Amino acid sequence: MLRTVREHTATVLGYDSATAIPAERGFLDLGIDSLTAVELRNRLKTDTGLPLPATLVFDHPDATRLARHLAEALAANDAAGAPGDADAEPRRGTHGAAAPAAVPGADASDVSGHLQSADADELFDFIDREFGSD
C-alpha cells in the first residue's frame, strides 16, 4: 500500500518515480496543496474503492501514515465482506441522499439550498457525479 500511495503522490506532483517521495516526509512539505490533495484522494479512492474524505492527506499527513490508514480500512472491509479491493468499483454517494441535481426535475433553488448546507464530502460527491471524478 505504501508503494501505491507514493506512486499516486508522485504522479499528482509531476514526479517520474515514486522514489522521489520520501515515505515519512509530510505531504505539505512535498508541495501538496488543496487541489493536489483532492486529486490524490480521487486516485486512491478509485484504486481502493474506499469512500475517502477530501481531507484525507491532512488527516494522514505523510505516505507512511496514509498507507497504514488505507491498509487498515481495506482489512476492515475485507473482514466485514464489504467491497474495497483494487478490483471493486468505487462507492459513490456514501451520504445517503442524492444531491437534488441528480434528481430529474429538481429546480435550481433546490440545488442551491442543498449545496449551501452540504459538507465538503457532499460537495465533492456532487462534483464527481455532475462532472466525473477524472
Salt bridges, closest charged atoms under 4 A:
GLU7 OE2 - ARG3 NE 3.15
GLU39 OE2 - ARG43 NE 3.65
ASP47 OD2 - HIS8 NE2 3.23
ASP62 OD2 - ARG65 NE 2.94
ASP125 OD1 - LYS45 NZ 3.51
ASP125 OD2 - HIS95 NE2 3.24
ASP128 OD2 - LYS45 NZ 3.89
ASP128 OD2 - ARG92 NH1 3.70
